[in-house]
Amino acid sequence: MAEELLPRHLRGLIAVDDSKSDSAGITGQVRCSCGCDKMKLRCFGLDNTREDDWKFGIKVSAECIGCGKTHLLFDQSVHGYDGFACHSYETVNDKRMSPVICHECGAEVFKTDIGIELEDKEQFIEECVEEFPDEFREEDFTEAFNWLTMTLKCEKCGYEEEIINLELS
């Protein structure tokens, strides 16, 4: 059941931890369809350095070490309540994304855990579907999630770091 509560772009990409997931929130580990859970991450917006950064929001992608496939994990311009329902940010060009490195040893390969707090379905229906029936459907409530956490564990040294803990509504 928890798999269908994930946002569509993460279905088949997150190995859901049923012991930590319920109808209000999902927790799991990023795992490529090839079965590999080791990823190189690229990001934008975790340490804004340019004047125009405020308009883009955070973006994180993961490249599978096993097969080389790249997965978009999060783009604040289209994911979460603010991105999906409110269109609060612009999408940043992938060229502006930087490699994520371990702050302890400098390695670039991680296991990644993601936590998602879901929008209340009835509230989403009332605020979005009923108000904008041409734009939203009931099943879209999983796209308008309220909160995202992302924690990395370095494959080389084991250092763990939460890189995102973000309210999205």
Buried (B, 14 or more C-beta within 10 A) or exposed (E): EBBEBBBEBBEEBBEBBEEEBEEEBBBBBBBBEEEBBBBBBBBBBEEEEEEEBEEBBBBBBBBBBBEEBEBBBBBBBBBBBBBBBEEBBEBBEEEBBEEBBBEEEEBBBBBBBBBBBBBBBEEBBEBBBEEEEEEBEEEBBBBBBBBBBBBBBBBEEEBBBEBBEBEBB
